[in-house]
Amino acid sequence: MHASRVYPSVVERVEQRRGGLRVFDRLDSRRTAHIVVDLQNGFMAPGAVAEIPVARDIVPAVNRISATLREAGGLVVYIQNTFDEIAVRTWSTFFDHFCSPARRQLMIEAFTPGAEGHALWAGLDVRAEDLKVRKRRFGAFAPGASDLHAILQARGVDTLIVTGTASQVCCESTARDAMMLNYKVFFVEDGNATFNDEEHNATLSAMAHTFCDVIDSAALIALIKQDAAVPEVRVA
């Protein structure tokens, strides 16, 4: 598990700007979606092409958040990194310039739908009512990436919880764009993972600075339970 922290200089700056590090003191569970980013075999299995070992450590926290939010009436969405023919054809900048030819081929083979690497990690507590959404860019809200925004808007979702891997790539990209689309975003410090603490904490600091409420899983679960304890007001 990462030794998570937001940089002290960032904490000092945001306290001056908004009075504290935390952003939201409540949420509406029925309008909240837990966005689980890329917890797939290609990132999590030992020896996988894009293995991030720490990602295996965050699964219990991810499952606890999902279970608590489901019980409170919220939505769980599993995002799957997808490198199909459309992704390769329309995102040539990444595939032609940010991968060696050998790695390009390995990544495409791993994250093609139907491949073992594309499948969700078996340790995730995926339920029948959960959604699965494929994305063709790092950020799920980037143009051409997925239908996630339309799906959430149709369900009246205005708040997102972001967990997954890698912290500074797909998770950060998704969280940044979500805030820009006017979602309230919680970024879970012990629910995201990457290659090392330095990269993880740089992302936590960037997210806390301007984009998200950076929170640990225990505090987040307490917020969900707090909301669930409030009686729902029904209009006659």
N, C-alpha and C positions, 0 to 999 in steps of 0.2 A: 504494500500500500504506500502511496506517496506521503511524504512529510509535507503536507499542504500548508501554504501560507501566502497571504497577500503582502507584497512588498511594503515595508513601513512607510516609505515615501509616498506611496499611493494611498495608504490609509490616512496619512496626514492631510493629503490634498483633498480627498473626498470628504473628510470630516469638515474641512474649511468650506467646501462648496455646498454640501447638503446636510451637514450636521451629524453624519454617522456613516459607517460602512454599509450597513444593511439598508435596503431600499423599501421593501414592502412588509407591512406588519400583519397582513392577512391575505387570503386568497379565497376564491369561490371554486370549490372542488368540482362542481358540476360544469364549470366553464374552463376547466384546466385539463391539459393533455401532457402526459409524460412521454417525451420524445427520446427514445432509446436509440442512439446512433451507432450503427455499424458493429454491434457486438456479434460478429459472424466468425465462422471457423477460420477464414483467411487472415483474420487479425488475432485470433485467440488460441488456436490449436498450437501445441508445441511443434516447432519446426516449420510452421506455415510461412508462406512467402512474405507476409507483412506482420509477423507475430509481434505483439506488444504484451509481454508477460504480465505486467501489472493489470492489464484489462481483466484477467481472470479473477483478480482479487476484489474488484468492485462489484461483482455479480450479486453477492448477498445484499448489499445496500440497494442496488438497482431493483432487485426483486421485492425488497421491503417497501420501497417507494411505490412500486406498481400495485402491490397488494393493498396498501393503505388507500391509495387514490381510487382504485376500483371500488372498494367498499364504500367510499364517500361519494360515488357517482361520477367520477372522472374517467378519462379516456387514456388508454395506453397505446402508443404507436411505435412499432419497431421499424426502423429505417434500415434498408439493406443497400450497401454500396454495390452498384451494378455497372459493370463494364461490358455492355453488350455492343452489338454492331452500331447502334445509334450513338452511344457514348463515344466510341472510337472515331466515328465519322465526323461528329459535330464538335469534338473537343481535341482537335489535333495539336493545339499548343501544348497541352499537357503530355499527351502520348508521344509526340515527336521530339519534345525538347526537355522534358523533366524525367524521362526514364531512358536508361540504356535500351537498346533493342532486345537484349535478353530479358531484362526485368519487365519491359513492356509486355512481352509474350507471357511471362509468368503471371503477371497481374491480371491480364485479360483472361487467361485460363482459370485463375482462381475465382474471379468475381463474375463469371458468366452465369446467368440463371441456370440452375440445374447442377452446377458444379458443387462439390463438397465445400469449397471455400466460401461460396455464396450463402450457404445455409446459416441460419441463426445458431448460436452456441447452445448446446444441449442443456447447459445449466440454467438458462433463462426460464422463468416461470411464465411461459406464453399460454394465454387462455384463448378460448374460442371467440370471445367478444373483442379481443384486441385486434388492432389493424396492423397490416404489414404494407409498407410503402417502399418501392424501389427508387433510388436516386442515381442520377448520372453525372453529378458534379459533387464537389466536396460539401458544399452547403446545400441543404435540402430545399431552400427557398430561392436559390439562384435561378434565373430564367433557363428553362429547358431541363431543370434538374428533376422535378417531380411535380405531382399534383397536391402536395401536402397542404399548401396554403388554401386552396379551394376546398379541400376536405375539411379542414379545421373551421373555415369560415361558415360552411354549410351546417356545422354542428354548434355554432355559437361560441367557439373556444376563443378566449382572449388572454389566457395565461399558459405559459409553457414551462415545463421542467426539463432541462437538458442533461442527459447522462450519456456515457458511451466512450468511444475512442475514435481517433486520437484527439486528445484535449485541444491541441493547437491547430488542428487541421479541420476535420469534418465537424467536430463539436463546436469549436469557436466560430467557424464560418456559418453554421446553422444558427447559432445564438445571436451573432451580430445582425444578420439579416432579419431575424425574427423581431428583434427590438426595433429595427428600422421600419418594419411592417406594422408597428404599434402593438405588438404583443408584450405583455409583462413576462419577463424571463427570469427564472431561477436557474443558476448554474451550480451544480452540486459538486463541491470540492472533493468529496470522497466517492463520487459516482462517475467521475471522469478519469481517464488514464492515458498516459503516453509513455515515451521511452525513458524519461528520467524526471527527477523532481524539478530541475531547473526549467525545462520546457513547460512542464505542467504549471509551475508557479508563475511563470511569465504570462501564461494565459489567464490564470485566476486574477492576476493583477490588472491585465487589460480589460477583462470582463467587469471587474469591480469598479474600475475607473469610470466607465461611461455606459456600459451596455446591460449589465445583469445584476441581480441580487445574488452574490456568491454566498452560499449557505452549505452547511453540512447536512447529511441525510437525517440525523436525529432531529435537528431543529426544523427541517422541512416537514418531516412526518408529524411533528408536534403541531405545526401550522395547519396541516390537513385535518388532523384530529380535532383541533380547535374549531375549524369550520364545520366539521361533521356534527359537532355537539350543539350547534346553533339550529333550533327548529326551523324548518322550511316554512316560509310564509306563503300560503295559498290564497289566491284571489277568488272569492265566491262568484 
